[in-house]
Amino acid sequence: MRILTVGFEDEYVAELEIELDRYFICIVDNAKDMYDATNFTDFRHYELVIIVDEGVHFSLERYVNEVKKKKSETKIIILTYNAKQQSLFFNLGVDDVIYQHCEHPDLVAARVLSNMRHLFGGQVEVDKLIIDIANKRIAYDDKNISLNGKTFDILAYLALREKRVFSKDEIINALWEEPEYVSDNTVEVAINQIRKRLKSILGFQVIHTVRRRGYKFAY
């Protein structure tokens, strides 16, 4: 999962990323302000954006609209010290508002989990197939399947989002620190490795190609 934080100090983001790693395989980018955030979201795909309230509601409203228009599934959380602004933020279309304990990254991470729980999973189990995300292990009917590095991450990413279709660009954005330097061919090679390895054990495919759209995990 790729997350964008907006308006945070670098030290705070480092602490927050440590806390989030307890729940998710994630990459966190940090934008200095709303203008900087626009540059990030223009070129990268995010499943979550966390914004510190700067009091510029016109800019915030425009930014929220742009993010949701690009990818409606993207969750947006606002951190504010002004409790009276909560209804305003919700009216702008954000998904959650945190107005207490903003200075505690562990509590903010727990709130993130409550919003993104559908993407959290230490383990995915489908019939006899077990994808142990926490320990990076795959087993089928007591047989271990070896997948390492980004090949495992791609399988885990798709399995946690079963039956949803993801383009190569979305997969690259979610799993590589600098997606701009990764080619589509990298994903194709990894997908082929996953398919070859799993089919040799399962006897059938779990990663399916949706023409002109991308890939999905379906058992």
Phi and psi restraints in degrees (value plus and minus 20) as a CYANA .aco file:
   2 ARG   PHI    -122.9   -82.9
   2 ARG   PSI     110.8   150.8
   3 ILE   PHI    -141.4  -101.4
   3 ILE   PSI     120.8   160.8
   4 LEU   PHI    -134.0   -94.0
   4 LEU   PSI     104.9   144.9
   5 THR   PHI    -123.6   -83.6
   5 THR   PSI     124.2   164.2
   6 VAL   PHI    -149.3  -109.3
   6 VAL   PSI     100.8   140.8
   7 GLY   PHI      69.3   109.3
   7 GLY   PSI      -8.4    31.6
   8 PHE   PHI    -115.3   -75.3
   8 PHE   PSI     133.8   173.8
   9 GLU   PHI     -93.5   -53.5
   9 GLU   PSI     128.0   168.0
  10 ASP   PHI     -78.2   -38.2
  10 ASP   PSI     -57.1   -17.1
  11 GLU   PHI     -84.6   -44.6
  11 GLU   PSI     -59.8   -19.8
  12 TYR   PHI     -85.3   -45.3
  12 TYR   PSI     -63.0   -23.0
  13 VAL   PHI     -82.1   -42.1
  13 VAL   PSI     -59.9   -19.9
  14 ALA   PHI     -80.6   -40.6
  14 ALA   PSI     -62.6   -22.6
  15 GLU   PHI     -87.0   -47.0
  15 GLU   PSI     -61.4   -21.4
  16 LEU   PHI     -83.9   -43.9
  16 LEU   PSI     -60.0   -20.0
  17 GLU   PHI     -84.0   -44.0
  17 GLU   PSI     -58.0   -18.0
  18 ILE   PHI     -81.2   -41.2
  18 ILE   PSI     -63.7   -23.7
  19 GLU   PHI     -86.5   -46.5
  19 GLU   PSI     -61.3   -21.3
  20 LEU   PHI     -87.4   -47.4
  20 LEU   PSI     -50.4   -10.4
  21 ASP   PHI     -82.4   -42.4
  21 ASP   PSI     -37.1     2.9
  22 ARG   PHI     -89.8   -49.8
  22 ARG   PSI     -44.7    -4.7
  23 TYR   PHI    -130.4   -90.4
  23 TYR   PSI     -54.1   -14.1
  24 PHE   PHI    -155.2  -115.2
  24 PHE   PSI     136.5   176.5
  25 ILE   PHI    -104.2   -64.2
  25 ILE   PSI      88.9   128.9
  26 CYS   PHI    -163.4  -123.4
  26 CYS   PSI     137.9   177.9
  27 ILE   PHI    -141.9  -101.9
  27 ILE   PSI     112.6   152.6
  28 VAL   PHI    -136.6   -96.6
  28 VAL   PSI     102.8   142.8
  29 ASP   PHI    -122.3   -82.3
  29 ASP   PSI     128.8   168.8
  30 ASN   PHI    -144.1  -104.1
  30 ASN   PSI      98.7   138.7
  31 ALA   PHI    -118.6   -78.6
  31 ALA   PSI     121.2   161.2
  32 LYS   PHI     -90.8   -50.8
  32 LYS   PSI     -57.7   -17.7
  33 ASP   PHI    -174.2  -134.2
  33 ASP   PSI    -194.6  -154.6
  34 MET   PHI     -83.8   -43.8
  34 MET   PSI     -57.0   -17.0
  35 TYR   PHI     -83.9   -43.9
  35 TYR   PSI     -66.1   -26.1
  36 ASP   PHI     -83.3   -43.3
  36 ASP   PSI     -57.8   -17.8
  37 ALA   PHI     -82.1   -42.1
  37 ALA   PSI     -58.0   -18.0
  38 THR   PHI     -81.7   -41.7
  38 THR   PSI     -58.4   -18.4
  39 ASN   PHI     -82.6   -42.6
  39 ASN   PSI     -59.3   -19.3
  40 PHE   PHI     -86.6   -46.6
  40 PHE   PSI     -70.0   -30.0
  41 THR   PHI     -93.4   -53.4
  41 THR   PSI     -36.6     3.4
  42 ASP   PHI     -88.6   -48.6
  42 ASP   PSI     -50.4   -10.4
  43 PHE   PHI    -137.0   -97.0
  43 PHE   PSI     -31.4     8.6
  44 ARG   PHI    -148.2  -108.2
  44 ARG   PSI     134.8   174.8
  45 HIS   PHI    -119.2   -79.2
  45 HIS   PSI     111.9   151.9
  46 TYR   PHI    -145.1  -105.1
  46 TYR   PSI     122.9   162.9
  47 GLU   PHI    -115.4   -75.4
  47 GLU   PSI     -35.4     4.6
  48 LEU   PHI    -169.5  -129.5
  48 LEU   PSI     116.3   156.3
  49 VAL   PHI    -145.1  -105.1
  49 VAL   PSI     107.9   147.9
  50 ILE   PHI    -135.7   -95.7
  50 ILE   PSI     102.6   142.6
  51 ILE   PHI    -141.6  -101.6
  51 ILE   PSI     113.5   153.5
  52 VAL   PHI    -103.6   -63.6
  52 VAL   PSI     107.5   147.5
  53 ASP   PHI     -81.1   -41.1
  53 ASP   PSI     102.1   142.1
  54 GLU   PHI    -126.4   -86.4
  54 GLU   PSI     -19.1    20.9
  55 GLY   PHI      61.0   101.0
  55 GLY   PSI     -13.3    26.7
  56 VAL   PHI    -124.9   -84.9
  56 VAL   PSI      65.6   105.6
  57 HIS   PHI     -91.6   -51.6
  57 HIS   PSI     -51.1   -11.1
  58 PHE   PHI     -84.1   -44.1
  58 PHE   PSI     -66.4   -26.4
  59 SER   PHI     -83.4   -43.4
  59 SER   PSI     -59.9   -19.9
  60 LEU   PHI     -84.1   -44.1
  60 LEU   PSI     -65.6   -25.6
  61 GLU   PHI     -80.6   -40.6
  61 GLU   PSI     -64.4   -24.4
  62 ARG   PHI     -83.7   -43.7
  62 ARG   PSI     -61.4   -21.4
  63 TYR   PHI     -86.8   -46.8
  63 TYR   PSI     -64.9   -24.9
  64 VAL   PHI     -77.5   -37.5
  64 VAL   PSI     -64.5   -24.5
  65 ASN   PHI     -81.6   -41.6
  65 ASN   PSI     -60.6   -20.6
  66 GLU   PHI     -86.4   -46.4
  66 GLU   PSI     -62.6   -22.6
  67 VAL   PHI     -84.5   -44.5
  67 VAL   PSI     -66.8   -26.8
  68 LYS   PHI     -87.2   -47.2
  68 LYS   PSI     -52.7   -12.7
  69 LYS   PHI     -88.1   -48.1
  69 LYS   PSI     -58.9   -18.9
  70 LYS   PHI     -89.7   -49.7
  70 LYS   PSI     -63.3   -23.3
  71 LYS   PHI    -170.7  -130.7
  71 LYS   PSI      81.3   121.3
  72 SER   PHI     -83.3   -43.3
  72 SER   PSI     -43.2    -3.2
  73 GLU   PHI     -97.1   -57.1
  73 GLU   PSI     -32.7     7.3
  74 THR   PHI     -84.3   -44.3
  74 THR   PSI     106.2   146.2
  75 LYS   PHI    -107.4   -67.4
  75 LYS   PSI     123.4   163.4
  76 ILE   PHI    -146.4  -106.4
  76 ILE   PSI     105.2   145.2
  77 ILE   PHI    -138.0   -98.0
  77 ILE   PSI     114.5   154.5
  78 ILE   PHI    -129.2   -89.2
  78 ILE   PSI     114.8   154.8
  79 LEU   PHI    -125.4   -85.4
  79 LEU   PSI     106.0   146.0
  80 THR   PHI    -164.9  -124.9
  80 THR   PSI     134.2   174.2
  81 TYR   PHI    -120.7   -80.7
  81 TYR   PSI     -16.1    23.9
  82 ASN   PHI    -129.2   -89.2
  82 ASN   PSI      80.0   120.0
  83 ALA   PHI     -81.6   -41.6
  83 ALA   PSI     -48.7    -8.7
  84 LYS   PHI     -89.6   -49.6
  84 LYS   PSI     -35.2     4.8
  85 GLN   PHI    -107.6   -67.6
  85 GLN   PSI     -24.0    16.0
  86 GLN   PHI     -76.7   -36.7
  86 GLN   PSI     -68.9   -28.9
  87 SER   PHI     -83.7   -43.7
  87 SER   PSI     -56.0   -16.0
  88 LEU   PHI     -81.9   -41.9
  88 LEU   PSI     -65.1   -25.1
  89 PHE   PHI     -83.8   -43.8
  89 PHE   PSI     -63.2   -23.2
  90 PHE   PHI     -82.6   -42.6
  90 PHE   PSI     -56.3   -16.3
  91 ASN   PHI     -86.2   -46.2
  91 ASN   PSI     -44.7    -4.7
  92 LEU   PHI     -95.8   -55.8
  92 LEU   PSI     -34.3     5.7
  93 GLY   PHI      85.8   125.8
  93 GLY   PSI      -8.5    31.5
  94 VAL   PHI     -95.3   -55.3
  94 VAL   PSI     143.0   183.0
  95 ASP   PHI    -114.0   -74.0
  95 ASP   PSI     -45.7    -5.7
  96 ASP   PHI    -178.1  -138.1
  96 ASP   PSI     133.6   173.6
  97 VAL   PHI    -150.2  -110.2
  97 VAL   PSI     110.2   150.2
  98 ILE   PHI    -134.0   -94.0
  98 ILE   PSI      99.5   139.5
  99 TYR   PHI    -140.5  -100.5
  99 TYR   PSI     -21.1    18.9
 100 GLN   PHI    -147.1  -107.1
 100 GLN   PSI     133.1   173.1
 101 HIS   PHI      43.4    83.4
 101 HIS   PSI       5.2    45.2
 102 CYS   PHI     -81.4   -41.4
 102 CYS   PSI     -46.5    -6.5
 103 GLU   PHI    -102.2   -62.2
 103 GLU   PSI     -18.4    21.6
 104 HIS   PHI    -131.8   -91.8
 104 HIS   PSI      80.1   120.1
 105 PRO   PHI     -77.5   -37.5
 105 PRO   PSI     -53.1   -13.1
 106 ASP   PHI     -85.8   -45.8
 106 ASP   PSI     -57.4   -17.4
 107 LEU   PHI     -94.8   -54.8
 107 LEU   PSI     -54.8   -14.8
 108 VAL   PHI     -85.2   -45.2
 108 VAL   PSI     -61.0   -21.0
 109 ALA   PHI     -82.2   -42.2
 109 ALA   PSI     -59.4   -19.4
 110 ALA   PHI     -84.6   -44.6
 110 ALA   PSI     -56.4   -16.4
 111 ARG   PHI     -88.4   -48.4
 111 ARG   PSI     -57.4   -17.4
 112 VAL   PHI     -80.0   -40.0
 112 VAL   PSI     -64.1   -24.1
 113 LEU   PHI     -77.9   -37.9
 113 LEU   PSI     -60.9   -20.9
 114 SER   PHI     -84.5   -44.5
 114 SER   PSI     -49.4    -9.4
 115 ASN   PHI    -106.0   -66.0
 115 ASN   PSI     -48.6    -8.6
 116 MET   PHI    -136.2   -96.2
 116 MET   PSI       3.2    43.2
 117 ARG   PHI     -77.9   -37.9
 117 ARG   PSI     -48.8    -8.8
 118 HIS   PHI     -86.7   -46.7
 118 HIS   PSI     -35.2     4.8
 119 LEU   PHI    -124.6   -84.6
 119 LEU   PSI     -20.7    19.3
 120 PHE   PHI    -113.9   -73.9
 120 PHE   PSI     116.3   156.3
 121 GLY   PHI    -191.8  -151.8
 121 GLY   PSI     102.5   142.5
 122 GLY   PHI     -95.7   -55.7
 122 GLY   PSI     -39.9     0.1
 123 GLN   PHI    -177.2  -137.2
 123 GLN   PSI     117.9   157.9
 124 VAL   PHI    -132.3   -92.3
 124 VAL   PSI     106.2   146.2
 125 GLU   PHI    -143.3  -103.3
 125 GLU   PSI     102.7   142.7
 126 VAL   PHI    -153.2  -113.2
 126 VAL   PSI      87.3   127.3
 127 ASP   PHI      35.7    75.7
 127 ASP   PSI    -139.8   -99.8
 128 LYS   PHI    -112.2   -72.2
 128 LYS   PSI     -22.4    17.6
 129 LEU   PHI    -109.5   -69.5
 129 LEU   PSI     106.3   146.3
 130 ILE   PHI    -142.8  -102.8
 130 ILE   PSI     102.3   142.3
 131 ILE   PHI    -131.4   -91.4
 131 ILE   PSI      83.0   123.0
 132 ASP   PHI    -108.6   -68.6
 132 ASP   PSI      75.2   115.2
 133 ILE   PHI     -89.4   -49.4
 133 ILE   PSI     -60.3   -20.3
 134 ALA   PHI     -80.9   -40.9
 134 ALA   PSI     -57.9   -17.9
 135 ASN   PHI    -126.6   -86.6
 135 ASN   PSI     -13.5    26.5
 136 LYS   PHI      31.2    71.2
 136 LYS   PSI      35.4    75.4
 137 ARG   PHI    -153.6  -113.6
 137 ARG   PSI     121.6   161.6
 138 ILE   PHI    -145.3  -105.3
 138 ILE   PSI     115.9   155.9
 139 ALA   PHI    -161.0  -121.0
 139 ALA   PSI     126.2   166.2
 140 TYR   PHI    -157.3  -117.3
 140 TYR   PSI      96.4   136.4
 141 ASP   PHI      33.1    73.1
 141 ASP   PSI      26.7    66.7
 142 ASP   PHI      51.1    91.1
 142 ASP   PSI     -12.5    27.5
 143 LYS   PHI    -122.4   -82.4
 143 LYS   PSI     107.4   147.4
 144 ASN   PHI     -99.7   -59.7
 144 ASN   PSI     120.5   160.5
 145 ILE   PHI    -137.4   -97.4
 145 ILE   PSI     105.5   145.5
 146 SER   PHI    -110.6   -70.6
 146 SER   PSI      96.2   136.2
 147 LEU   PHI    -160.2  -120.2
 147 LEU   PSI     112.7   152.7
 148 ASN   PHI    -146.5  -106.5
 148 ASN   PSI     146.1   186.1
 149 GLY   PHI      37.3    77.3
 149 GLY   PSI    -156.0  -116.0
 150 LYS   PHI     -90.1   -50.1
 150 LYS   PSI     -45.0    -5.0
 151 THR   PHI     -83.1   -43.1
 151 THR   PSI     -62.1   -22.1
 152 PHE   PHI     -86.6   -46.6
 152 PHE   PSI     -63.3   -23.3
 153 ASP   PHI     -80.8   -40.8
 153 ASP   PSI     -59.6   -19.6
 154 ILE   PHI     -84.7   -44.7
 154 ILE   PSI     -64.6   -24.6
 155 LEU   PHI     -80.9   -40.9
 155 LEU   PSI     -66.4   -26.4
 156 ALA   PHI     -82.9   -42.9
 156 ALA   PSI     -61.9   -21.9
 157 TYR   PHI     -80.0   -40.0
 157 TYR   PSI     -66.6   -26.6
 158 LEU   PHI     -92.1   -52.1
 158 LEU   PSI     -57.4   -17.4
 159 ALA   PHI     -85.7   -45.7
 159 ALA   PSI     -56.8   -16.8
 160 LEU   PHI     -89.1   -49.1
 160 LEU   PSI     -38.3     1.7
 161 ARG   PHI    -139.3   -99.3
 161 ARG   PSI      27.7    67.7
 162 GLU   PHI     -70.2   -30.2
 162 GLU   PSI     114.5   154.5
 163 LYS   PHI      53.2    93.2
 163 LYS   PSI     -24.3    15.7
 164 ARG   PHI    -104.3   -64.3
 164 ARG   PSI     123.2   163.2
 165 VAL   PHI    -116.0   -76.0
 165 VAL   PSI     112.0   152.0
 166 PHE   PHI    -146.0  -106.0
 166 PHE   PSI     114.2   154.2
 167 SER   PHI     -94.9   -54.9
 167 SER   PSI     145.9   185.9
 168 LYS   PHI     -80.5   -40.5
 168 LYS   PSI     -59.4   -19.4
 169 ASP   PHI     -81.7   -41.7
 169 ASP   PSI     -62.3   -22.3
 170 GLU   PHI     -85.6   -45.6
 170 GLU   PSI     -60.3   -20.3
 171 ILE   PHI     -84.7   -44.7
 171 ILE   PSI     -64.5   -24.5
 172 ILE   PHI     -81.7   -41.7
 172 ILE   PSI     -65.0   -25.0
 173 ASN   PHI     -82.2   -42.2
 173 ASN   PSI     -54.0   -14.0
 174 ALA   PHI     -96.7   -56.7
 174 ALA   PSI     -49.8    -9.8
 175 LEU   PHI    -139.4   -99.4
 175 LEU   PSI     -27.8    12.2
 176 TRP   PHI    -135.6   -95.6
 176 TRP   PSI     116.9   156.9
 177 GLU   PHI     -78.3   -38.3
 177 GLU   PSI     -64.1   -24.1
 178 GLU   PHI    -142.7  -102.7
 178 GLU   PSI      59.4    99.4
 179 PRO   PHI     -81.5   -41.5
 179 PRO   PSI     -44.1    -4.1
 180 GLU   PHI     -81.8   -41.8
 180 GLU   PSI     -40.9    -0.9
 181 TYR   PHI    -123.1   -83.1
 181 TYR   PSI      -9.5    30.5
 182 VAL   PHI    -131.4   -91.4
 182 VAL   PSI     112.3   152.3
 183 SER   PHI    -110.5   -70.5
 183 SER   PSI     138.2   178.2
 184 ASP   PHI     -78.6   -38.6
 184 ASP   PSI     -52.1   -12.1
 185 ASN   PHI     -81.4   -41.4
 185 ASN   PSI     -50.3   -10.3
 186 THR   PHI     -80.5   -40.5
 186 THR   PSI     -62.8   -22.8
 187 VAL   PHI     -87.9   -47.9
 187 VAL   PSI     -62.1   -22.1
 188 GLU   PHI     -79.8   -39.8
 188 GLU   PSI     -63.8   -23.8
 189 VAL   PHI     -82.9   -42.9
 189 VAL   PSI     -64.0   -24.0
 190 ALA   PHI     -84.6   -44.6
 190 ALA   PSI     -62.1   -22.1
 191 ILE   PHI     -82.1   -42.1
 191 ILE   PSI     -62.4   -22.4
 192 ASN   PHI     -82.9   -42.9
 192 ASN   PSI     -58.0   -18.0
 193 GLN   PHI     -84.6   -44.6
 193 GLN   PSI     -63.6   -23.6
 194 ILE   PHI     -80.3   -40.3
 194 ILE   PSI     -68.1   -28.1
 195 ARG   PHI     -81.1   -41.1
 195 ARG   PSI     -65.8   -25.8
 196 LYS   PHI     -82.2   -42.2
 196 LYS   PSI     -65.0   -25.0
 197 ARG   PHI     -88.2   -48.2
 197 ARG   PSI     -64.3   -24.3
 198 LEU   PHI     -91.9   -51.9
 198 LEU   PSI     -59.4   -19.4
 199 LYS   PHI     -85.0   -45.0
 199 LYS   PSI     -51.6   -11.6
 200 SER   PHI     -85.8   -45.8
 200 SER   PSI     -43.4    -3.4
 201 ILE   PHI    -120.8   -80.8
 201 ILE   PSI     -67.9   -27.9
 202 LEU   PHI     -99.9   -59.9
 202 LEU   PSI     -54.2   -14.2
 203 GLY   PHI      71.1   111.1
 203 GLY   PSI     -20.0    20.0
 204 PHE   PHI    -173.7  -133.7
 204 PHE   PSI     149.9   189.9
 205 GLN   PHI    -113.5   -73.5
 205 GLN   PSI     126.4   166.4
 206 VAL   PHI    -137.5   -97.5
 206 VAL   PSI     -34.2     5.8
 207 ILE   PHI    -123.8   -83.8
 207 ILE   PSI      96.2   136.2
 208 HIS   PHI    -133.5   -93.5
 208 HIS   PSI     124.1   164.1
 209 THR   PHI    -110.7   -70.7
 209 THR   PSI     109.7   149.7
 210 VAL   PHI    -125.6   -85.6
 210 VAL   PSI      93.5   133.5
 211 ARG   PHI     -71.9   -31.9
 211 ARG   PSI     109.0   149.0
 212 ARG   PHI      45.3    85.3
 212 ARG   PSI     -12.4    27.6
 213 ARG   PHI    -141.3  -101.3
 213 ARG   PSI     -63.7   -23.7
 214 GLY   PHI     127.0   167.0
 214 GLY   PSI    -159.9  -119.9
 215 TYR   PHI    -147.4  -107.4
 215 TYR   PSI     133.8   173.8
 216 LYS   PHI    -164.3  -124.3
 216 LYS   PSI     135.0   175.0
 217 PHE   PHI    -116.1   -76.1
 217 PHE   PSI     102.7   142.7
 218 ALA   PHI    -168.2  -128.2
 218 ALA   PSI     107.7   147.7
